[in-house]
Amino acid sequence: DLLRRLHLSPEQALLVALPLLLLALNSRWIWSGPHRDAWLYYGYFQNGVDYLRRFPDLYYGSRLSVILPGWLAHHLLPVAAANLALHLGLYWLALLSFNSLARELFGRRAALLASIALGCQTFFLIPMGWNYVDGFGIAYFLLALAAVTHAARSPGRPWLLTLAGAAACAMAAANIFYAVYSVPLALAFLMLNPGGARRALLPALGWFLVGGVGTFLLLGLLSAAAGGPWFFLEASVHYAGAALPKANPFRDPSYRWLRGAHHLVFPAAITAGSCFLLLRAGWRRTRKPLSRESLLAHLSLLLVVGGITSGQVFGDRSQLQHFYYSSFMTPLAALALAAFLAPWVSPLGRRAFGTCVVVALCAMAIPLA
């Protein structure tokens, strides 16, 4: 009865309880460690208005979609409660958005198992638990991707595209380089709505822009009201323009860092499976080709992994080297995992599937203790 009142399915209730279980096992993931940038943003959470006025040229202050939620939390609640509320909220937004997305594409069972796999990943917990921008970017990205997916398959709800546009703008405001992750959003809409079959493309773009432009104007208005620039991304754009032509001081060309690159294990394993599946499907031309939904999940992962890897190998980037630059690969790997799981778990009986859920929870959560 309580779940019905809260409009939560049993699967969603389990996912809401998941971070509380993880906190009971080990609470370190939800407290930022002594990381420079995370502490800088904590300073903005405490003194955002003052910092925007004093340091208008620092790009940190342009990331208002990160600063604003943190500032609100820390001005409404005591310090410890604010940290818990902010990062639990971020975790729930990201994981429930992912579950809604995966459930729409692959069904409730595969979505639940993939959500458990994602929600217990160390390199998902760290972004969700510290004050750096990647956790915020991931949460906004998953919200936008879920909204786009539902909008492409539900022509009667155009407001979902407005929500997607707002979330995409917030994602780019968290770090302007995250704007490249708008490509999977467009891919999802085009693949799930081929040729505008369910929703015409131009009106859909209009609804999306209403959310994106509206959010941009709102953040600009808040920046100006706090004493910062109206074009709140000015410092970020200036920094990016100055930094891109220079040699990257964070890149290690020796690749010795691969020995400790634990953040790549899960995405690399799923990416290898996606490559194998796509190559086999193309080679055999099977009577039962991959579904549009599976193609979307695997191609989105390969697109992002390929882009990040190309920048590391052929460019002067370091996204693959550092987990906080490559963390967007983890949720997309979990989505591809849902695509792998769907045909296996759908025919299971309730008891057998329940056993799978218990085993997954034990296997993923207990090692974090």
Disulfide bonds with the S-S distance in Angstrom:
none
